[in-house]
Amino acid sequence: MLPTIEQTNQIFPQLKYQSLAEQIGNTPLLNLARIAKAFDLAPDVYLLAKAEWFNPGGSVKDRAALNIIRVAEENGLLKPGMTILDSTSGNTGIAFAMLGAARGYKVKLTVPANVSPERMTILRAYGAELILTDPLEGSDGALIEARRLAAADPSLFYANQYNNAANWQAHYLTTADEIWEQTGGYITHFLAGLGTGGTFIGTTRRLKEINPSIRCYSAQPDSPFNGVEGWKYMETAIKPGIYDETLADGNLTLSTEKAYEMARLLARTEGLFVGISSAAAVATAVQLAQGLDQGVVVTILPDSGMKYLSERFWDD
């Protein structure tokens, strides 16, 4: 029997519901024990990873996109009726498109034309306007086009994720504290890949405030021509304005082939179907962990493998 109007009015104020934004963060921390065993890590070395695909937009970029929007709204830079503009290789764009739809903003994105069909479909499903850029120019080409569009139309809110401090501050305010709490303060090493640099920079700055003895490592591809989508080869790429190369205690590199191998291994050993940058993060974290006798190594899994279903390497 349905409740009466009077009963409904009594029940609804007590309901505990969440907005979309409230679902971002507090992602699980996974123990990659089988991978640790497969690579003969020392018994007292723990390999842990944050499963960021549990965010509603499916990636770690939900955190940065939400904070960029919130800060812009608070400062009067983003107002009702405006359009959000940014460049993206996929995940940040999906986060902006999702949050833009939920908050009533139009979203315009410059995107390399070779991003996965799955990402294109998701972006269009959220109603984002896409400007496709030269695939040979990668994320840098999309960035240059976004800058051109922003300069030509001041009415747009240019999110500018590569140079916006709200990007790294999202991880300073959330990701780092979550890791500290989830490890019970036992974290000894942190590793994250470099794209905009926001995840590594924000998490590292906060973790080192909490405990300066935590060692933090960044990771990137070993070549400017690579298949690790979302990562930058900083030596030749346009360096993000938020990137601080003095923060890392060390920098690790990885080949595309090693990332692909780890993606398959994670699926078949841990039951984790992850994206390429997630696999690359685990592979470089293993490199780091192999040199330890004891420790708690934490890395970030930016997204799942669902946006990479069309990739050919899964069956190798």
Summary of the structure (lengths in Angstrom):
residues: 316
radius of gyration: 20.0
end to end distance: 55.9
largest distance: 66.5
contacts: 1103
relative contact order: 0.16
helix: 45%
strand: 19%
